[in-house]
């Protein structure tokens, strides 16, 4: 019976959530993808630089 009560509470709380509208969701998605791409490129460049430095010494 606890599981039924749990899911009723979850359902009640989910109705209180303020879900983003289509335009907000698109904006948030673009922001996340841009940030992930930037971080990936940044670390790729850092990794390449460290690899080049290590290749000079070994």
LOFIKE-258402 format. One record per atom (N, C-alpha, C): residue in one letter; x, y, z. Coordinates in steps of 0.05 Angstrom, whole numbers, padded with zeros to 5 digits, always signed. Atoms other than C-alpha are relative to their C-alpha. Layout:
% LOFIKE-258402
AXYZ...
//
This chain:
% LOFIKE-258402
X+00016-00024+00000X+00000+00000+00000X+00017+00025+00000X-00018-00024+00000X+00059+00047+00010X+00007+00008-00028X-00007-00007+00027X+00076+00043-00063X-00023+00015-00014X+00023-00014+00011X+00006+00065-00083X-00001+00029+00010X-00001-00027-00012X+00010+00124-00036X+00022+00016-00012X-00023-00014+00012X+00078+00141-00063X-00007+00011-00028X+00007-00008+00027X+00053+00143-00135X-00022+00021-00001X+00021-00021-00002X-00008+00184-00115X+00014+00027+00007X-00014-00025-00007X+00039+00235-00083X+00017+00010-00023X-00016-00008+00024X+00084+00235-00144X-00018+00013-00020X+00019-00012+00020X+00024+00248-00189X-00009+00027+00009X+00009-00025-00010X+00000+00304-00144X+00022+00022-00003X-00022-00019+00002X+00069+00337-00144X+00006+00007-00029X-00006-00005+00028X+00078+00330-00219X-00020+00020-00012X+00019-00019+00009X+00015+00371-00229X+00008+00029+00008X-00009-00026-00009X+00048+00428-00192X+00024+00011-00015X-00024-00007+00014X+00109+00429-00237X-00006+00020-00022X+00003-00019+00022X+00117+00489-00283X+00017-00009-00023X-00015+00010+00023X+00136+00458-00349X+00006+00022-00020X-00006-00021+00020X+00172+00501-00401X-00017-00002-00025X+00015-00001+00025X+00135+00523-00462X+00018-00007-00023X-00015+00008+00023X+00158+00505-00532X+00024+00018-00006X-00021-00018+00006X+00199+00567-00543X+00022-00001+00021X-00020+00002-00022X+00233+00563-00474X+00016-00026-00003X-00013+00026+00002X+00248+00489-00485X+00021+00001-00023X-00018-00002+00022X+00280+00504-00552X+00025+00017+00008X-00022-00017-00009X+00322+00560-00521X+00018-00015+00019X-00017+00015-00020X+00345+00515-00463X+00015-00022-00014X-00013+00022+00015X+00361+00458-00511X+00024+00011-00015X-00022-00012+00015X+00404+00503-00555X+00022+00009+00019X-00020-00008-00019X+00439+00531-00494X+00016-00024+00010X-00014+00024-00009X+00456+00462-00468X+00018-00012-00021X-00016+00011+00021X+00479+00436-00535X+00025+00017-00007X-00023-00018+00005X+00523+00497-00547X+00021-00002+00022X-00019+00003-00022X+00554+00491-00478X+00015-00026-00001X-00013+00026+00002X+00568+00417-00487X+00020+00000-00023X-00018-00001+00022X+00599+00430-00555X+00025+00016+00007X-00022-00017-00007X+00642+00486-00528X+00019-00015+00019X-00017+00014-00020X+00667+00444-00469X+00014-00023-00014X-00013+00022+00015X+00681+00385-00516X+00023+00010-00016X-00022-00011+00016X+00722+00428-00563X+00023+00010+00018X-00020-00010-00018X+00758+00461-00505X+00018-00023+00010X-00016+00022-00010X+00779+00395-00475X+00015-00015-00022X-00014+00012+00022X+00798+00367-00543X+00025+00016-00006X-00023-00017+00005X+00845+00426-00554X+00020-00003+00023X-00018+00004-00022X+00874+00419-00484X+00014-00027-00001X-00011+00027+00002X+00884+00344-00494X+00021+00000-00023X-00019-00001+00022X+00918+00357-00561X+00025+00015+00008X-00023-00015-00010X+00963+00409-00529X+00018-00016+00019X-00015+00017-00019X+00983+00363-00472X+00014-00022-00015X-00012+00022+00015X+00996+00306-00521X+00024+00010-00015X-00023-00011+00015X+01041+00351-00563X+00023+00006+00019X-00021-00006-00019X+01080+00374-00502X+00013-00026+00009X-00011+00025-00009X+01089+00302-00478X+00017-00013-00022X-00015+00012+00023X+01112+00280-00548X+00027+00014-00003X-00026-00013+00002X+01168+00332-00545X+00020-00012+00020X-00018+00010-00020X+01197+00301-00482X+00004-00030-00001X-00003+00030+00000X+01186+00226-00495X+00001-00011-00028
//
